């Protein structure tokens, strides 16, 4: 199956694709002919207002066997642990850590991707198109004759365990751990899994993800556009007794029924499409002299607010890299932030907390809540010899950073919370020695001698 998958390279490109089983399915020279090739219907999917500036305008034309309007009326559906109600839960400013979330055994409970979505925190609300939400997903079964889409915002999906075979109206993608995918507002998709699967998902209500500006870095670096992959057109002409279309609308779930697969798009063109990205392709920028650069140098994607340089949400990773900074405390520094920091771990051990923060778990450090390396990390990094070393080898941690003040949900406050998290800082010692020479050194003195370290 994976050998059949084909992708187009680029970020935000004007793509054109047709299923090779129907050559010439794309109309020539116009979007909406009186009669489309092969008797298809023309349908536009708009991701921005018609009058958005040309450089920000996003839309695609889909040529499909049946229009997507062909379904029965929507009815309310159970949304489980999904919510956008932040007002009925008391705020919690503490440093928070969650242990890996349980994946139900299939013999005990069959659970697909949508059924396994739980909101852990968020802010804002979709009716005014401002805000974001973070979800945990756990599943053990394919969605079958069911598709899902959000009318509220864009999904950024981060699988941690198990591969996701995702069918969309635009084509098919295989998204494995250490890869991500973005499925934008309104795009219908189906997730199939072959075993226990778990991961994280960010939804932004305000706009779409874009690549961060590079500034003085130049024209190349970080996540390069050519490494983003969009699926080529693929369709199925499948009639069934009941196919469910699940819509996330104003924070609630609704279900409509139709008698055919929604993945009947034979050809499409435009710049509004799903895509995936392999995190191993990230070109890392790092300090090569002294001090610790801010983690913004690890930004893969950003959804900007109306304030310049301030994000509704950034997707940031902490990839394998070299650490070579001299006379520097190399791990992440102690920090209080005007932004909210939600971290997850895909694999390995995070450098600043090698125990307790586990793959499939997560942490939340809210606005102005102090955080930083645990006591073990501090003592080790303050005294070790500063040779060039590989950092985060075999590890991939990530962060959803936001200018919004996240509110943890009732489910998030009660599920897999590590009540001992605060204790990782309790062994931190007082090293202050007034009147004595500093055991450190200036930038011109070079690395400390073994005698100094003793």
Helices and strands as residue ranges (DSSP letters): G 2-4, E 7-9, E 15-18, G 20-22, G 37-39, E 41-46, G 54-56, E 59-64, E 75-77, E 96-98, E 117-125, G 126-128, E 130-139, E 146-150, E 154-161, E 164-168, E 171-175, E 179-183, E 189-192, E 197-204, G 215-217, G 225-227, E 228-231, E 239-249, E 252-260, E 265-270, E 275-278, G 279-281, G 295-298, E 299-304, E 311-318, E 321-323, E 340-347, E 362-365, H 375-383, E 389-391, E 396-402, E 407-408, H 410-414, H 423-426, H 450-453
